[in-house]
Amino acid sequence: MERNQIFIKYGTDYKEMTKELLEESRLADLIGDKKLRIGIKPNMVSASDPSNGATTHREILAGIAEYLQEKDFHDLTMIEGSWVGERTMDVFYACGYDEICNTYKIKFHDTQKDKGYTEDCCGMELNICAGVKDIDFLINVPVLKGHCQTKITCALKNMKGLIPNSEKRRFHSLGLHKPIAHLNAGIHQDFIVVDNICGDLDFEDGGNPVEMNRVLVGRDPVLIDAYVCHMMHYETADVPYVEMAGKLGIGCSDITMADIRVCGSDMEKQLPRSRKVIEVADAVEEVESCSACYGYLIPALDMLKQEGLLDRLHEKIHIGQGFRGKTGELGIGSCTRNFCHHLEGCPPVEDQVYQFLKDYIENHQK
């Protein structure tokens, strides 16, 4: 498989689709040495079954494991850490990954338990989980989905699971896009298997899955993310970290350079255009908020909008680390504890946010 190629396959037998794509791409030849330590990095953002549109499907991970073991690669480790506010092992069991690890004798490495090391990532010093050093060949298995702060999340942003929680918080104070791009200079992903079975096109935490029954593979994370922008009806310029990563030499952000091959089908499905985040974001004043905190707020606002309550909210909702020590009227999360009306939690979850805001609207808004 050439670096500018992206192979796509449709179907519902996800494990076999994955194995066929890996065979088509000649992954075993790309890895080479049978003794290499191979890391498999899923998306384990939160304790949500993959059918909810947020986490990597078990069948894809099973397909990767079977293919590798059939090719005589046996030193396999699943490596990941969930987002801030969630325990990785809760996600591990909720997603059924314990079955995969037990069946295929795969080790699991929880990066939330790691110490970090400092790496110069193309001129930006970032803290990376120590477990990354124990991987020789990294297979990234992101979910193609929307994100309430960066619009899309796929290959490049999925590396954020390989940094400590403290660094995840700092990424938000740095503006997300620049550190995401530079992180990929410090962590090299060798192969990407994209889960586009039913990703949520708006929310990183899922809840509104859009069935596509599609798996993609490629070698260039920048090109894959540029293609995902295209599929989700964005320009690459709409997602700054994609072009930033391209300029850092991590990959190619020019979608015209991609060789897209649909294997076993001559009809490519189109993703619907979805912009739920934009429809409710005007109600929010956000400064350096963590993904989990903001990610729980936006679906709660969408629920209020569907009930006709959001139009009755006349106060801006403040959220993020930038409001620590400051005062105001209405805030979400522990960072806004000095506000007149605020919801504690780091982060407070979706149902808590929804009920808090509903009570505020009904009791404090005319």
C-alpha positions, 0 to 999 in steps of 0.5 A, a space after each residue: 500500500 502506498 502512503 497516498 492510498 486510502 482503501 474503503 470497504 462497505 458491509 456488515 461483517 466488520 471483522 471480515 471486512 477489516 481482515 480483507 482490507 489489511 490483506 489488500 493493503 499488505 499490512 504484514 509486509 509493511 510491518 516486516 519483523 515478526 518480533 516487533 511490539 505492535 500497539 493497537 490504539 482504539 478510541 475509548 473516549 467514554 463508557 459507551 457501547 460502540 453502537 452509540 457512535 463514540 467508541 471503536 467496534 470490537 469486531 474491527 479490533 478482532 479483525 486486526 488481531 486475527 489478521 496479525 496472528 495469522 501472519 505470525 505477529 504475536 506481541 500485541 498490546 491494546 493501548 489507550 486512556 479515556 478522556 478526563 473524568 472517565 476511568 479507562 477500565 470502566 470504558 474497557 469493560 463497557 465496550 467489551 474489550 476484555 473479551 477481545 483481549 482474553 480471546 486473542 491473548 492481547 495485553 492491555 495498557 492503561 495510559 491513565 496509569 502511566 508516568 509521562 516523558 517530555 518530548 520535543 515535538 517539532 519545537 513544542 514540548 509535550 508530555 507523552 505517556 511512557 507506554 508509547 516507548 514500548 511500541 515499535 509499530 502503532 496501529 491507530 483505530 479511531 472512530 470517524 465522528 464529529 467533535 464539538 470543539 474541533 468539528 471532526 475527530 479521527 486519526 490525528 486527534 485520536 493520539 490524544 489518548 496517549 498523553 496524561 490527563 494533566 496534559 489533556 487539560 493543558 491542550 485546551 489552554 493551548 487552543 487544541 489545534 496546535 498541540 494536536 498537530 505537534 503531538 503527531 510529530 512526537 507519536 508516529 502512527 504507522 497504520 490507520 484503520 478507521 471505524 466508520 460503522 456508525 460514528 456520531 457526526 456531532 458529538 465525540 461522546 456519541 448519542 446520535 449514531 449515523 450508520 455507514 457500515 464502512 471501514 477505511 485503512 491508510 498510512 497517512 493520518 493527515 491525508 485521512 483526516 483531510 479526506 474525513 473533512 471532505 466527507 463531513 462537508 468541511 474544508 480542511 481549513 475548517 479544521 486547523 490542526 489538519 493543515 498544521 500537521 501537513 506543514 509540520 511534515 507529518 503527512 499530506 493535507 492536500 486531498 487531491 493527492 489521495 488515491 481513494 479505492 473502494 474495494 468490492 463496491 462501486 458506489 460510495 455512500 455520502 455522509 449527511 450534513 450535520 451541524 447540531 453543535 453550531 445550532 446551540 453554540 451561540 448560547 455558550 461562552 467557552 474559554 479553554 474548556 476540556 473536551 469532556 466538560 464541553 462534550 457533555 454540555 452540547 448534547 444537553 443544550 440540544 435536548 433543551 432545544 428540542 423541548 423548546 426551552 433553549 430559546 428561553 435562556 437569555 444568559 450566556 453559559 460559561 464553561 472552561 478553565 479560563 473562568 477559574 477565579 472569576 465571577 458571573 451569572 451562569 457556569 458549568 463545571 468546577 472552574 465556574 464555582 464562583 459564579 452565582 449559579 453554577 453546576 459542580 463537577 469535573 466534568 458534570 455529566 450530560 443528564 446533570 447539565 440538562 437538569 441544572 439548565 432546565 431548572 435554571 430556565 424554569 426558575 430564573 428566566 422570564 
